[in-house]
Amino acid sequence: MHWIGLEDPYAAHEALTESADTTATALDDLLSGWLELCKDNGATACTAWQAVAWLDEDNQYRSVSSRHVLHTRPPKTRSFSVW
């Protein structure tokens, strides 16, 4: 297929999507989020139990506080997202 006389640029997108390593991308996001969660709570590491407790505490606080500010980071530049 051609687009204005040249190869279709979307064909390259399709090929990249098919060859993307979604598992590695998801793992990178998980580890980045885990590190951010630990840092936000003044820790260098934590167990899964502690992470869930922190997240639960945050959710409870957000449900009762109008002053809670959700801290977000800009999304990473990617061709697509697993989530």
Secondary structure as the mmCIF struct_conf table of DSSP 4:
data_model
#
loop_
_struct_conf.conf_type_id
_struct_conf.id
_struct_conf.beg_label_comp_id
_struct_conf.beg_label_asym_id
_struct_conf.beg_label_seq_id
_struct_conf.end_label_comp_id
_struct_conf.end_label_asym_id
_struct_conf.end_label_seq_id
STRN STRN1 HIS A 2 TRP A 3
TURN_TY1_P TURN_TY1_P1 ILE A 4 GLY A 5
STRN STRN2 LEU A 6 GLU A 7
HELX_RH_AL_P HELX_RH_AL_P1 PRO A 9 SER A 19
HELX_RH_AL_P HELX_RH_AL_P2 THR A 22 ASP A 40
TURN_TY1_P TURN_TY1_P2 ASN A 41 GLY A 42
BEND BEND1 THR A 44 THR A 44
HELX_RH_AL_P HELX_RH_AL_P3 ALA A 48 VAL A 64
TURN_TY1_P TURN_TY1_P3 SER A 66 ARG A 67
HELX_LH_PP_P HELX_LH_PP_P1 PRO A 74 THR A 77
BEND BEND2 SER A 79 PHE A 80
#
